[in-house]
Amino acid sequence: MCRTQSSTSPINTPIETVWDSVLLTLQAPQERIEPGEPIPVTVFAGFLGSGKTTLLCRLLESTTLTITAIVNDLAAVNVDAEKIRHTTAETIEFENGCACCVLSGDLGLALAGVSQRDAKPDAVVIEASGVSDPTGIAQTIASVDGVILDGIVTVVDGQSWAEQILDTTAAHLFRRQLEAAHMVIVTKCEPSAEGFAGLCDLVPGRAVLSAAELTDADASEFLLGAVLKGARLPIDAHSHDTSAFASEVISWHGQIEARAFMSWLDAIPPAVYRIKGLVNISEQGELKSVEVQAVGRRWRIAAATEVITASSIVTIGAQGDSSYTEHSDSLRKLVKKAALEEGPHFKKAVPPKR
């Protein structure tokens, strides 16, 4: 872990906005809340593919607290929420928009509903979409009675952040997500790596922790109550615009040939930031259901936890970039070709091996 100190930490500066006053009243839900106390809300932020869902699943599977998870996805299909539903946590989904702007009203209503229950959760964790500005989400939390911001945890892909901070479309948002953080969790990167040290220099006053250092037993201690373990420099509020990003959902029935699909993944252009979904593929005559994850040009395929009846891929990229739309169109051509070759009746995918 690296910690740096900042003389401009909001803890030592005058209260000038509602945002700053909220930060001074934060608490850590290490114990169950008492009746009448506001429900602490933690925000998991971070750019597309940083590992927010994996981190949230670790927290939900290891904590003894009752947590309500709110999962936001820019696309019309919320792939990440499906993973979280496999845990025991209550899951509320927001899709086809950003919880920090377009869906902020829906988020406020959901938080108000949770706070008014007789049986309240011990905490709420919001997994923001990869293109969300967490400041907007914090402002929504501050406007709802019965809940209180408990901290913003920004998750960073240790292998991709150096590219993201130079990307003309993504750089400004990436910096905003860092600036809003009380704590930064670095994934896919060991603390000894050069990228880890470079990231520490970008976030003075925050605790920076490698996900590799975070044990399941420590997950709730570190991830809940993040403000008490880090600091946040003052940042200016601004309206959040996601028009620079485009998303598409491509769905189909049947299977696609594995080698052709992997060639499509190998051809990911720089304008595609994120790909995720569940796909039925055919490999050496055997049909398999697989989970697909791609961040930039790095991709992986793993056996799905269950057999799927229909394939669905979410892509997120740079709005107006022809290489993004052409890459999506090339997948549609593969799907159409597979349907013509196989006909209307497809074999059933085999269950994953346990």
N, C-alpha and C positions, 0 to 999 in steps of 0.2 A: 504494500500500500504506500502511496506517496501523499503527503499532506503539505500544503503550502499556506502561508498566512498572507492576509491582505488587509491593509489599513483601511480599505473602503468597504469592509464587510458590513451588511445592513444592520448587524447587531450593534455596531458602534456609531451609526449615522442617525441623524434626526429622522423622525417619522414624517414623511411628506405626502404619502399616498395611502390609500386603503390597502394596496398591495403590500406595502412595507409593514403596516400595522398587523396584517394577517400573519406575516412571517414571524412576528414577535410573540405570537400566542400558540405556536405549534407544540404538539405533544407527541410522545411515542407510545403506541398502544401495545406495550409489553404485557399488559394485563387487561382483563375484560373491562369494558367501560361500565361506569355506574349509571343508573337511571338519571336522565336529565342532562348527561354530558353529551357534547356534540360527537358525532362519529368521525374519527380521523380518516382522511382520504389521502392516499399516496398516488402520485402520477408516475407511470413508467413512460418516458419519452425516448426518442431516438430515431435516427433515420432508417429508411427502408432496409430490412434484413439485418438489423443490428443484433437481434437475439432477444427482443423483449418478451416474446411468447415463451421461449424456453426458460427464461429467468422467472417469469410469473408462474409457470407450471412447477418449477422447483420450490418456489415459496409456498404455493397452495398445497403441495404434497408433503411439505415438511412441518408446517406450522400447526399448532393446536388451537389457534384462534379461528373464529368463524369469520370468513372473509367473503364479501360479495365482489366479484370481478366484473368490471365493465370494459368491454372490448370494442374498439373502434377500428373500422377498416375503410379506406378510401373507396375500395371497389364495391360492386353490388353483391359480391359473395364474400362472406366473412370466413375465410379459411382458418384463421387463427382461433376464432371462437370455438370451432369444432374440436380443436385439441384441448382447450381448457374445459370443455364439457366433459371430458374423460376424467377430470378430477372430481372431487366431491363438492367443489365450490359452486355457489349460485352464479350463473353467468347471464349478464345483460348485454345484448348486442346492439351496436350502432354501425350501420354500413352505408355505402354509397354517399359518403361525405365526411367532413372533418368535424370532430367534436369541439374543436376550438373556435369554429366560426359557423359554418352552415348548420351543424347539428347542435349548437350550444344550447338552444332552447330545449331540445329533447333531453340533453344531458342534465340540465337543471331540473327538469320535471322528474327524471329518474332518481336523482339524488334526493329530491324532496320526498318522493314516495318512499324511498328506503329509510329516510330519517323519521318518518311518521309511523313506522310500523311499531307494533307492540313488542315483537321479538326482533330487536335490531342486531345487525352484525357487529362484531368487534372492530371491524375496519372495512374500508372500501379501497380497492386498488383499480385504477383506471389505466388500461393499456391504450395509449394514444396511437393513432395511425402514424405511419412513418413520415408523413408530410405535415404533421400537426405542430403548431407552435404551443408549447406547454403553458406559456404565459396566458393565453386565451382561456385554457382550461382552468387555470388557477383563478382567473377572474370569475368564471362561472361558479366555481366552488365557493368563493367568497360571497357570492350573492344569494346563497341558499342557506336558510336557517336550519340548524340541527346538524350541520357538517362543518368540518374545519380542515384546511389544508395541512397535511402532515409532512409533506416533503415532495420534492421532484427528483426522481432518479433517472438520469439520462444514460441510456445504454449505447455504447459505441463499438462498432466493429473494428477491432484492432488491426485487421488486415486491409480495410478499405478506407479508413477515415482520411488518409493522406491524399487519396484520389478525390474523395467527396469534397474536401475543403478547397480544391482547385477547380471543381466543376462549376461552370458559370450558372447553371440552373440550380444546383443543390447547395452551393457554398453558403449563401446567406442564411437559409433555413438551418443548415447544420450548425452554424455558429450560434444562432438563436437558441437552439436546443441545448447547446453547451452552456450558454450564458444564464439560462433559467435554472440550471441544475444546482441542487444542494449536494448531491453525490453523483459521481460518474462511475459506472461499471463498464469495464473493458472486456469484451468477449473475443475469443479466437486469438488470444495473444498472451504470452507469458510475461510476468512483470519484468523479466530481464531483457525483453525485446526492445529494440530501438524505438519502435512505434509507441510503446507504452510510455517511455520517458518523454518523447516529444509531445504526447497528449497532455501529460502533467503540466507542461509549460503553458498550454493553452487555457488552463482552468485554475488560475491562482485562487486560493481560498477554499477550494473544494477537496473533499476526500476522493481519491481515485483508487479504485480497488479492481483487481483482476478477478473475473468470474472464476478463474481456476483456483483462486485462494478462498473463495466463498464456499464453505461446506454447507450441506443441507441443514445441519443443526444450527448454523449461524444465520441462516437466510432471513428469518423474520427479525432478528436483532439488528442486522445491518440495513435491511431494505425498508423496514418500517421505522418512522421517526428519523428520516434521512437528514432533516434540517439540523438536528442536534449533533450530527457528526461531520457537518461541512458548513459551508458558507455560500452566500449568493451575492454577487456584485449587482448593484442597481442596474436595471435595464429599462429602456423606454418602451412603454406599451405602444403597439401599432396594430393596424388592421392586418389580418392575415389573408394572403391571397394564394390560393392553390391552383390558379389557372395555368401556372407554368408546368403542371404535372397532368398527365393523362393516364387513365386506367381503362383496361378492357377485361372482360370475362369471356373466355371461349369455352363452350361446353359441347360435348358430343357423347353419343352412345357408341359402344364398341371399342375395339382396341386399335392401337397404332403400332407399327413395327418399331422395335426398340432402337435399332441402329439409326433409322431415319429420324426418330425423335431426339436421340442424342446428338445427331449432326445439327439439328435445329438449335439445340442448346449451345453447341460449340460455336454457332454463328451469332451469338448474342452481341449486338452492337453497343457502343458506349452510351447511346441514348436510352437504353433499357436499364432501369435501376433495380428492378425487382421482378421476380417470377416465382409463383408458388401455386401449389394445387395438388390434386390427386388424379392419377392417370392410369388407365388400363393399357399395358403394353404387351406385345407378343415378342418373346425371345426364345429362339431355337424351338419353336413349336409350343412353348409353354406360355400361358397367359398369366400375367401378374398384375396386381394392384400396387402402385408405388406412390410414394410421396415425393414431390419435386420441390426443391428449394434452390433459388439462384439469387445471388447478390452481385450486381455488376456482371462480369464474365465468369465468375466462379459459381459452379453449380454442383449439386449432388442429387442422387436418387437413392431412396431407401425403401424397403418394404413397408407398405401401409399397414396400419394396425388392424384393418378389417377390409373385406372385399367390398369394392364399390360397384354400383350399377351404372354410373355415368361418370365420365371424365370431365374435369373442370380445371382450367388454368386461368390464373389472374396475372396480368402483366401491368406494370406501372413504369412509365417512362416520361420523356420530355415531350410536352405538348407541341405539336406542329413540326416535329422532326420526322422527316420522311423515312429514316432508317427504322424508327420505332414502329410506324404503321406497316412498313414493308415486312418487318420481322413477324408481326402478328398475322399478316396476310399469308405469309409462307406456312404458318402452322395450319391455318384454315385449308390451304391447298393440300397439306399432308392428310388432314382429317377427311377431306372430300375424296382423295385418292384411295385411302384405306377403305372407306365406305363402298366405293365402286368395286374394289377388288374382292372384298369380303361378302358383299351382298347385305340384305337387310337383317340376316340372322347371324349373331355373333356368339362365339363360345363364351362360357362363363369363366371368369378369372378364378385362379386357384387361391384358397385361403393362404395368408402368410404363415410361415413356419414359426412356431412358438419356441 
